[in-house]
């Protein structure tokens, strides 16, 4: 049976998305987010997109993977919004930039540096990528209650994973991570510039989510765990530790979303 208002990329239609949506890059993280929900249905599995929809504490929720980067993230946000999604909360992984941000910490993004091309195809470059204050407040409250170490601040959101990231050479200089050590002279100081400006962490999706949500009048926010440092190489979390910290970030995000969804006037289903 054909779905009503079926979307061109995911094929999702009316009823497939709840008003409150968790976003994550990795499709394998979706079932972790929805693990303790009731009446969970997998409504999409195509390309990089997996979508689960169910309920928790009587509130309808969805979890959707975005794939890597802004372009694929914009697709799932667009199609979810057209099907009734109104609050988006990204649960992600990131690299630390600021020296005081440690492995395993959480970073709650207040705004993102729009160093990617997707959001620029929607609105001029000087438009801010700001998280919705209610989502930030919800995440901060939930993170504080969890007792986990966390930070709030600006996130560097990039497109080119290899072009933007750097490794430290034997002499302490920054080197390219791209094939054949390709780089342009203007790339060399970007990591140092971001650190100097007080940027906390680096990832690849938050600025697209925050920009699109703002221009569409939706709510969005982002919490990331920190698994490594930028520039590389450096100490990183082992897979067990990363999984544990990601589970903790999911718990914080879930608590925040449930409180946001319980506000007067918010749809529960």
LINRA-V321630 format. One record per residue. RES is the residue in three letters. SS is DSSP state (a for helix, b for strand, c for the rest). PSI is psi in whole degrees, 0 to 359 (NA if undefined). Layout:
RES	SS	PSI
RES	SS	PSI
This chain:
UNK	c	131
UNK	c	140
UNK	c	145
UNK	c	133
UNK	c	41
UNK	c	133
UNK	c	149
UNK	c	332
UNK	c	305
UNK	c	337
UNK	c	2
UNK	c	151
UNK	c	191
UNK	c	133
UNK	c	351
UNK	c	334
UNK	c	136
UNK	c	167
UNK	c	337
UNK	b	120
UNK	b	130
UNK	b	137
UNK	b	138
UNK	b	155
UNK	c	312
UNK	c	123
UNK	a	331
UNK	a	346
UNK	a	340
UNK	a	309
UNK	a	337
UNK	a	322
UNK	a	320
UNK	c	11
UNK	c	323
UNK	c	21
UNK	c	165
UNK	b	151
UNK	b	42
UNK	b	133
UNK	b	136
UNK	b	108
UNK	b	353
UNK	b	137
UNK	b	91
UNK	b	138
UNK	c	231
UNK	c	5
UNK	b	123
UNK	b	132
UNK	b	126
UNK	b	140
UNK	b	135
UNK	b	203
UNK	b	153
UNK	b	128
UNK	c	35
UNK	c	6
UNK	b	130
UNK	b	131
UNK	b	154
UNK	b	152
UNK	b	131
UNK	b	139
UNK	b	148
UNK	c	346
UNK	c	193
UNK	c	124
UNK	c	175
UNK	a	321
UNK	a	311
UNK	a	329
UNK	a	318
UNK	a	324
UNK	a	310
UNK	a	325
UNK	a	316
UNK	a	309
UNK	a	324
UNK	a	317
UNK	a	321
UNK	a	342
UNK	c	16
UNK	c	0
UNK	c	138
UNK	c	339
UNK	b	130
UNK	b	135
UNK	b	113
UNK	b	132
UNK	b	112
UNK	b	187
UNK	b	151
UNK	b	168
UNK	b	141
UNK	b	141
UNK	c	308
UNK	c	140
UNK	c	330
UNK	c	354
UNK	c	121
UNK	c	160
UNK	c	135
UNK	c	345
UNK	c	161
UNK	b	144
UNK	b	122
UNK	b	115
UNK	b	127
UNK	b	330
UNK	b	161
UNK	b	145
UNK	b	123
UNK	b	67
UNK	b	54
UNK	c	165
UNK	c	338
UNK	c	310
UNK	a	334
UNK	a	344
UNK	a	353
UNK	c	323
UNK	c	157
UNK	c	155
UNK	c	334
UNK	c	7
UNK	c	134
UNK	c	147
UNK	b	87
UNK	b	139
UNK	c	150
UNK	c	134
UNK	a	327
UNK	a	323
UNK	a	317
UNK	a	313
UNK	a	317
UNK	a	319
UNK	a	318
UNK	a	316
UNK	a	315
UNK	a	320
UNK	a	319
UNK	a	320
UNK	a	332
UNK	a	338
UNK	c	3
UNK	c	148
UNK	c	129
UNK	b	165
UNK	b	154
UNK	b	140
UNK	b	201
UNK	b	139
UNK	b	140
UNK	b	117
UNK	b	121
UNK	b	165
UNK	c	308
UNK	c	100
UNK	a	312
UNK	a	325
UNK	a	325
UNK	a	323
UNK	c	155
UNK	b	158
UNK	b	155
UNK	b	123
UNK	c	174
UNK	c	331
UNK	c	6
UNK	c	357
UNK	c	157
UNK	b	134
UNK	b	158
UNK	b	149
UNK	c	0
UNK	c	163
UNK	a	132
UNK	a	18
UNK	a	28
UNK	c	137
UNK	c	163
UNK	c	152
UNK	a	326
UNK	a	348
UNK	a	336
UNK	c	326
UNK	c	9
UNK	a	321
UNK	a	313
UNK	a	321
UNK	a	317
UNK	a	318
UNK	a	317
UNK	a	328
UNK	c	0
UNK	c	16
UNK	c	138
UNK	c	317
UNK	b	173
UNK	b	136
UNK	b	196
UNK	c	2
UNK	c	339
UNK	a	320
UNK	a	326
UNK	a	314
UNK	a	312
UNK	a	320
UNK	a	310
UNK	a	319
UNK	a	319
UNK	a	312
UNK	a	339
UNK	c	0
UNK	c	29
UNK	c	172
UNK	b	139
UNK	b	152
UNK	b	179
UNK	b	133
UNK	b	131
UNK	b	142
UNK	b	158
UNK	b	116
UNK	b	345
UNK	b	183
UNK	b	153
UNK	c	128
UNK	c	165
UNK	b	167
UNK	c	165
UNK	c	177
UNK	c	139
UNK	c	163
UNK	c	143
UNK	c	166
UNK	a	324
UNK	a	315
UNK	a	318
UNK	a	316
UNK	a	318
UNK	a	317
UNK	a	326
UNK	a	321
UNK	a	320
UNK	a	320
UNK	a	322
UNK	a	317
UNK	a	317
UNK	a	313
UNK	a	321
UNK	a	315
UNK	a	316
UNK	a	315
UNK	a	319
UNK	a	323
UNK	a	321
UNK	a	319
UNK	a	336
UNK	c	358
UNK	c	148
UNK	c	134
UNK	c	348
UNK	c	137
UNK	c	138
UNK	c	344
UNK	c	NA
